[in-house]
Amino acid sequence: MVVIDCPNRQGGPLTLSALNAPDAVVYVTTTSDGIDGVDGARRTVAQFRRHRQQLGAPDTLTEAGIVVGGVKETIMSRAAVASLEELRATGLFLESLIPDRAIVQEVRISGSGTANTARAPGYWMPTPRSRRR
């Protein structure tokens, strides 16, 4: 399995290009974005499929499901429960809820993400111009 995380800008070139690679797509949302976030992503996939049809290219992309991430509540609010119910109604909802982890925000704030971690031999990442000698 390969995960390609793209911003959902309806019809954005990065996302439309990335949709050429997978066999299936999993939509990821939060309880606050709910069905609105998934609907936007599904519109992007529909646009991708229309482009494939116009080109006469095969359309083999399937919708594998919806995952809800960044869940902060142990006791969910009514709004969060309603959001989950709307997502279940799509028939694509995958029941595993992914909890919010403080470490993700801490890494972002500290700047110690992937750009500052050790690399495997042969892995190359360009250095920002300001840090070059």
N, C-alpha and C positions, 0 to 999 in steps of 0.2 A: 504494500500500500504506500502510495506517495501522496502527501498532503500539499496542495497548492492553495495558499491563503491569499486571496485577492480582494481588493476593495470592491464593493458592489456599487459601481457607478454605472447605472443602466446603459449598456452599450459601450462601455469604456473599452478601448483597444487592448489594454492589458488583460482584462477579464475575458474578453471574447477570444483572444489568442490562447489564453490558458485553457479554455474549454475544449480546445482541439486535442489536448493530451489525454484526459481521463476517459474511462469507460462509464463511470458513474459520478454523480455529484451528491455531496452531503451538504445540506444547508445548515449553517450555524447561526443561532440567534440567542438573545437573552430574554428574560421574562419581561423586561421593559420594552424591548423592540417588538417581541412577539411576532404575530402574523404579518404585520406591516413589513418588517425586515425580510421575511421569507418571501412575501409577495413580490417585493422589488427584485430579489435574486431570481425568482422564478420567471419574471418578465425578461430578465437578462438571458436566461437559458432559452426562453421561447424565441427571443430575437436571434440568438445563435443558431437555433434550429431553422429559422426562416432563411438565414444567410446560407446555411448548408444546402437547403432545398433549392435556393436560387442558383447555386453553383452546380447543382446536380450531384453533390457529394452525399455519401451515406450519412444517415443520422443514427448513430448507435448509442448516444449518450442517454443514460437512464438516471432517474432520481432515486437515490438509495435511501434517503430519509432526512429527518430534521433532528439536529442535536441542540439542546439548550445548554449554554455555558454561562459561566460567571454568576452562578446561583449563589446569592449571599444569604438568603433567609433559611433558617432551619425550620421556622414556623412561617409559612408563606402568607403574604397579604392576599386579600380577596382579588386584587388586580392581578397578582402573579398567578393565582389559581385560575382565574378567567383566561389569562394569556395561554397557559398550558392547555386548557380545554379547547381553545380555538386551534392550537397547533395539533392536538390529538384528532380533531375533526377532519384534518387534511388527509388522514390515512397514512401519512409519511413519518409521523412522530416516533422517534426512537426513545424508549423510556429512560435511558440513563441520563441523569442530570449531572452536569460537570460543575463542581463547586468553584467558587471564586477563591483564588489563592493569593494571599498577600505577597508572596515571593515574586509574582509577576510584576506588580507595581514597584516593588523594591528594586528589582533589577533594572527596570526602565529608569527610575529616578537616579540610581547610582551610576548609570552609564556602563555597567559591567556586563552588558549583554554579549551577543555573539561576536561583536567587533573586538572585544577585549579578552576573549578566552583563548586557550591554547588551541593550536591547529594541528590537524593530522599532517604527516609528511606529504608534501606535494600540494597542499591546499594553499591557494594564493588569494589574497584580498587586497585590492589597491589601498594605498595609504592616502588619506586626505592630503591635499597639497600643502596645507599649513604645517604638516608634521614631516614633510620630506626635507632632506638636507641637500 
